[in-house]
């Protein structure tokens, strides 16, 4: 197979050559330029299935790269990630082709497709009569769903959901900033010499107070986060 891809007389797409040959990819410069502009042009990720940071990084890279290779043993979430990729691009009105060496891999992936878009997928998993009937049924469901759409209602629903998504994203950003500010306050050094030591952090001072509870327990003032500074 490597010999085939090294044969200059065979027209092989650059994306495949980048995966199967050892020479530096001609797409490397394009990938660097894409990375530089990714934040400005990347579409918000629309992921119906739960993801971790590594899976989100794969999805974000797929938005602006000519190719992404993901390796991992069974059970590490590859099919889960592919289902999210399909969902993301389907949400933006794009088509996704998924191929696999074994039919079982495609069947496993089909089971992970969210119910909301499963009717928009077409599975070609064999050449027997049952597979043809499944294909015809999938195409018929897509045609029925498309003709039944109320475009005005759908556009308004999209607008509402987009607004809700923006609100949630802003709330997440604000909460993240609040957590970072709290963490910074915990490690910030307080200038001067204090009973707990010289220039202690708030966390160190709190630990000192907790450690002196037996000797300072006569102070019965209840101090809460709401106590005025």
N, C-alpha and C positions, 0 to 999 in steps of 0.2 A: 504493500500500500504506500509506504514512504517513497519507493521508487517511482510509483505512478505520479505522486504529487511533485516529485522533483523533475519529471519529464517536462521540459519547456514547451514541447509541442502540444501538451494537454492544457487547455484553458481551465485553470482551477481558480475559483473565487479567492480573493485575498484573505477573506475571513477564515477559510478552511486552511489555506497555506500557513497562516499565523499559528494554527493549532498543531499541524502535523509536520512542520519543517523546523530545522534548528537555526536557520538564518534569521537575523533580526527582522521583525515584521515591518513591512512598509506602512503599516497602519499605526506604528508607535507614535509618530509625530501627531497624527490626527487625534489619537487617544489623549495625548497630553493637552492639546488645544481644547478638546471636548471637556476634559476635567476642569480646565480653567474657567469655562463658561457654564459648567453644569448647574451651579446654584442659580444662575440668572435665567436659564431656559428650561430647567427640569419641571415637569408637571408634578403637582402634588400626588403622592402615592395614595391610591385608593385600594386598600387591602382589606378584604372581608374576613380573612383568617388571621388569627393571632400570629405575630412575628416577634423574633428577637432582634437584637441589634445587628448580628451578622447577616441574617436574612434580609433585613432592610438595606444593608449596605450592598448586597448582591442586586437587589431590585433597583436601587438608585444608580448603580453602575450600569445596569442594563439599559437605562434610559438614554445614556449619552455615549455608550461604547459600541464599537462595531462588532464586538464579540466578548462574551464572558464565559469562562470555563469554571465549573464548580465540581469539585471532587469530594467524595465522602463515603463512608461505609453505609450499609443499609440502616435505616432507622434514624438518620440524622436530619431529616426534614427536607430532602431534595424535592420530592413530589409535592410536598406542602408548599414549598417556595414556587414551584412551577405553576401550581394552581393559583397562587396569588398573582403571578405574572400574567396569566391568562385573564384573570378577573380585572386587573388594572388596565390592560390594553383594551379589553372589551368595553370597559366603562368609558373609554375615550373614543369609541367607535372604530377601533382598529381590529384587524384580523390576526390571528396567531395560528401558526402551523406547528404541531408537536409530532415528532417522529421518534420511534424507539426501535431497538433491535428485536425486542421480544414483545409479544402481544400482552403478556401479563403486566408489564410495566404501564402500558396505556390503560388497561382495565383498572389498575390501582389508582392511576391519576384521575380517571373518570369519576371514581367514588369520592374524590376530594373536591371536585368542582362544586361550589356553592349552589344550592337549589335555585337561587334567584337568577342565575345565568346558565344553568345546566341545559335549559331548553334552547339556548343559542349555540350549543356545541354540537358538532357532528363527529361521530366516532366511526372510523373505518377500521374494524378489527379483524376482518377476515373476508373470504370470498365465497362463503357458503350462503345458503338461502336465508338463514337466520340473520347473518350480518347484513345482507342486502335489505331485509325487512327493517332492521334497526336503522339503517341509513335512510331509507325512504320515510320512516316515521319521524326521524329527527328533522329532515328537511321539511316535512309537512308541518311540524310543530312551529318551526321558524317562520314559515309562510303565514300560518294562522296568527302567530303572535304579532308579526309586523303589520298585517292588515287590520288588527284589532286595536292598534295603538291610537290613543287620542293625543295628537301632537301638542295641542295647546296645554292640556293637563300635564303631559309628560315634561314639557319645557318649564312649567311653573313648579312642578315637583323637583326638578333638577335645580332650579334656582333656590328653592327653600333648603334643600339638602346641602347645596354648596355654601349657603349662608351659615347653616348650622355647623358645617365642617370648619369654616373659617373661625367661628366663635370658639369652638372646642380647641382649635389649634392655638388661638391667642391665649386661652385659659391655660393650656399646657405650658406655653412659653412663659407666662407670668408666674406659674407655680414653680417652674424650673428655676427661674431667676430668684424667686423667694428662697428656695432651698439652697441655692448657691450663696446667696447673701447670708443666710443663717450659718452655713458652714464656714464662710469667711469670718463671721463674727466669733465663732467658736475658737478659731485658731489665731485670731488677731491678738497681738501682745498688748497688754495694758501698761502704759509707761509708768515708771516710778517703782518704789519699794512698798510692797504690801505684806500683810501678815503671812499669806501663803508663800511669799517669795518675791524675788525681783522680776518685774515685767511678766507676770503670769498671764496665761490665756484665761478666758472665761471658763473653759472646761476644766483647767487646772484649779481655778479658784473654787469651782463647784465641787470637785473631788475633795479639796481640802475641807470645805464646809461639811461635806458628808462624813469625812473621816473624823471630824471633831464633834459629831452629834452628841456623844456622851457627855462632853464637857460644856457644850454650848446649848444643851437642850432646855435650859431655863428660859431661853428667849422664845416666847410663845406666839410671836407674830406669824401669821400665815401669809407667806409670800407666794404669789401665783404669777403666771405670765401676764395677767391683766393689771398687776400692781404698778402704779405710776412710778416712773424712774425719777 
